[in-house]
Amino acid sequence: MYFPYVRGKQFELIALRELCGFLPNFSTKISPVIEPIKGSSTLKSALKTLAAKNVNFSVIINPKVGGLVGEGNKIIELLKDVLEHYNNYQIAIIIDSKIEEQIPALIEGINNLDLNYQGVTLIHNSEISEVSIAEIQNNINVTYNIIYFSNTSRRYYRLFSEESRISLDDYFKDMPRNADYLEVGESPFSEEYSFYKDEGFFGFSDFLTVGDNYSDSGFLPRAVAMHLSYINASGKIMVKHFVSDSNGDVSDIGGKFAEALEKLVNWCISNDINTQAVEVYKDLHNRGHFPGLGTLKKLSIMHHIELIVDKI
């Protein structure tokens, strides 16, 4: 099972919503993890669409980034409103270094929630003691334990049952500037889709072709970069980076987009890469249309998820 970790930005949520419409195996192979950053209409729409397609998902009620940090009650009220007649989802809690002191309050808060949900997903962004783990699991219906490998020790995941273990890591190579991807060309991503079962996990998670670094500030880039995942001859997921060439200033973003898009489309044709997102890229190229930078992120996410769903 694949658990893509999605921050609740507009185009990330739209990617999930649109994928529901055309991936026949979506509900059986995928369980998105959503960290809301604001109680937007796009979030509500995405949740309604996931529910309509009977897709299981987890919604974080203690986000660590965005405009809803410390506003768990707002998220709970949103879930109560949008998912009144749906229960195929988990509420999710991020486990960080501060939460160990608050375990009794956490247990009480979860058990008093007036929500019709299936269970709880714990996202282990840091380690807690075995005593705390036992206290939580004895008092809460924990469905999944998502283990962020970069933030925990190699043995930590062994403290959890195999049927609840989900591996998480940030495999996306984040560069300071888009133009830096010109030097990179492509970067390794992961092989989790091939090995997660053999390594004793129920599922695996990643931050897609976005990465864990979060920023809510927008700016015009000097270069436009497009990121497209693919599986190489060795079975490893790689990310190909397509970058514009006229990167001297921030003018003519549409022209920069066209430069990067031509590289992407030509490469996809040469390598027989075909997904729903790639078809959209080809259509944009044929029409000479620039849809905005947010759409690039949406299409990259959609392509990445479709690639993985097709392989598991």
N, C-alpha and C positions, 0 to 999 in steps of 0.2 A: 504494500500500500504506500502511496506517495502522499506526503503531507507538505505541500508547498507553503512556505511562510510568507504571508502577504501583509504589508503595511497598508492601512486603509486609505491610501491615496486614490484619487478619482480614477485614473487610468488603470491602476492595478485591480481595482474592484470591477471596472468595466470588462477587463480581460477575463475575470472569473465568470462574470455574467454571460458574456458572449460565448465562452467555451461550453457552457451548459447546453447551448442550443445545437451544437453539431458534433460533439464527441459521444458516441453511443455508449462507451464504457466509462464515462465520466464518474458516475455514481458508485461504481464497483471498484475503482482503482485509485480513487483520490479522496482525500479528506483535508481541505484547506484549513490553515491556521491563520486567523485574521486578527491583527492588532489594530484596533480602531484608533484613528487620530483625530477624528471629529464625527459628530453625529449627523452626517450629511444625508441628503436624499439618495445619493449614489450608494452609500452603505446600506440603507434600508432596501433599495431596489435590488442590490446584489444578494442580500440575505433572503429576500422574498423569492428570487429566481432559484437560488440553491435549494430552498425549501420546496418549491414547486416541482423540482426535478428529483426530489428525495435524496439530495447529496448530503452526506454527513460532513460536519465541519466543527471547528472549535473557535470560539470568540473570546479573546483575552479581556478580562474585566479589570485588570490592573496594568494598563499599558505604561511603558517606560519612556515613550517618545510621543510628541504631538500635543494637541490641544486638550486631550482627555486624561492627561496624567493627574492622578488623584481624584478623578471624577467617575469612579466606578459605578456610583448610583445612577448616573446619567446613562451609562451603557446598559445597565440592568433594566432600566425603564424602557429603553429603546428595544431591547430584546423582548420584553414583556408585551410591548405594543405590536412589534412586527411578527413575532413567532408565537402568537397566542395559541394557535392550533397545530403547532409543529414541535416535535420533541427529539428528532434525530440529530442532535448536536450536543456538544460539550461546552461548558464554560471552562475557560482556561485561566490559570494563574501562573504568572512568572515568578519563579523562585529565585530570589537574589540574596545577597549577603545579609540584608537587614531583616529578612522574613523570619529567621529562626527565633527571634525574640517575640514574634507575634503569632505563633502557631495556634494557641488556644483561641485567640480572637478570629483568626482565619477560619478555623474549623466551625466556630459558632456562626460566623457570617455566612459561610457557604450553606450550612445546614438550615439556616433561616431564610434562604432565598425563596421568594415566591415566583419560581420559574419552573416550567415543565421541560427540563432538560434531561439528557441521558446519563451523564456522568461528568467527571472532571478530568481535564488535561493539565498536567503539571509540566511547565517548561523550565528545566533546570539550567538557568543561566549561571548558577554557582552551586557549590555543594552544600548540603546540610547533613547533619549527623544521622547515624542509623536510628538513634532514639527518636529524632524528629520525624524521620521517614515513617517509622512504625506508628507513631502517634497520628500522623495524617492518614495513613492507609487503614488504620483501625477505626477511624471516625468519619471518613469520607469515601464515597464510591469513586475511586481513581480508575479511569479507563486507560489513559495513556500517560507515560512518562517520556517526555521529549528531552533528550540529553544533548546539551550543547557541548560538543566534544572539545572545542578550543578553550572552554572555560571550566572544564572539569578534568579530574585525573583519569587515567586509562582504566582504572578498576571501578570507578564509581557506578558505571552502568550495570555492573553485576549485582547491585543491591536491589534491582527491580526484576519483576517476572518477565520472562521472554515475550509473553503475549501482550505486554504493555510497553515494551521498549521501542522507542523511535530515535534514530540517530539524527542529529542536526549539526550542520557546520556551514560556514560561509566559504563557498568554493569560488566565488566570483572575484576575479583580479581587478580591484578598484585602483584606478590611476588618478593622480592629482588633477590632470587636465585631459580633456578628450583627445587633444592632439598627440598625447603620449602613446595612445594606442597605435599610432602609425608605426612606431618602433617595435611594438609587441607583435602585431599581426594576428596571432591567436594565442590562447592561453589554456592550460589544462583546467578542467572543472572537477569531475568526479567519476567514480565507477560504482557508486553505491547501489544503483539500480540492479547491478549484476550480483552483488555479494551480500546484501543486507540480510537475507534469509539464512545464508550459510554462517553468518557471523552472529546469529542469535537475536535478530531484531524482527519485530512485526512490520516495521515500516521505516522509511527514511524521509528526511526533510532537508530543504535548502532554502536559501534566500533568492532563488531564481537567478536571472541575469541582471539583478539589481544590486545585490549585496546587502550586508547588514548595516552599513553606514547610512544614517538617516539625516536628511536635511529638508527643512520646509521652506528654504529660501530659493527663489527662482532668479535666474540671471540668463542673459543671452551669452551663449558660448562662442568662442572664436572658431571652434571646430565642431562639426556634427559627427557623432560616432554611433554606429549601429552594432548591436551585439547579437550574434546568432549562434545558438548551440547546435552541435552535430555530433554524431558518433563516428570516431575514426576506425581504421581497419583493425585496431587492437581492441575495440569495444569500449574505449574510454570516451566519455563526454568531453568535448573541447568547446571553446567559445571562440568563434571567428569574429574579428573586429574590423568593421568597414568604416573608414574615416574620410571625411572631405579633404580636399587638397588646398583650397584657397582659404587659408586660416590666419591671415594677417590681422584681421579685425573682426568685429561682430556684425558687420553689414551683410545683407543678402543671405539670411538663414535658409531661405528657400533654395537658393543656388547651391549652398553647401549640402543641403539635404539631397539634392539631385545628384551631386557628385558621389556621395556615399551610397545612395540607393542604386546607382548604376553598377557599382562594384558588387554590391550584394546580389542583385538580380543576375548578373553575369555569372557569378560564382555558383549560385543555386542552380542555374541552368546547366552549367558545366559538370556539376556534381550530382545532378538529378535529386535535388532536395525539394520535396513537395509536402507542404502542410497548408492548412487553411490560411495561416498568417503569411506564408510565402506567396500564396495566390494573391493576397491583398497587396503585398509589396510589388508584385508584377503589374497589378492593375494600376497602382499609383505611378509606376514607372511609365507605363503605356500612355497614361493620361497626362503625364507631366504635372501631377497635382501634389502640393505640399499640405498635409493634413494637420500640421502642428507637431511640436516635439513630444507632447504627451502620447500621441498615437504611436510613436516609435517604441516607447516603453511598453505600451499595451501589446503591440504585435510581437515584440521580443519575448514577453512573458507567455503569451498564447502559444507561440512556437515551441518554447522550452517545455511547457506542460504537455503539449501534444506529443512531442518527441518522446518524453518519458512514459506517458500513458500507453503509447504504442509498443513499448518494450517490456512492460511488466505484466 
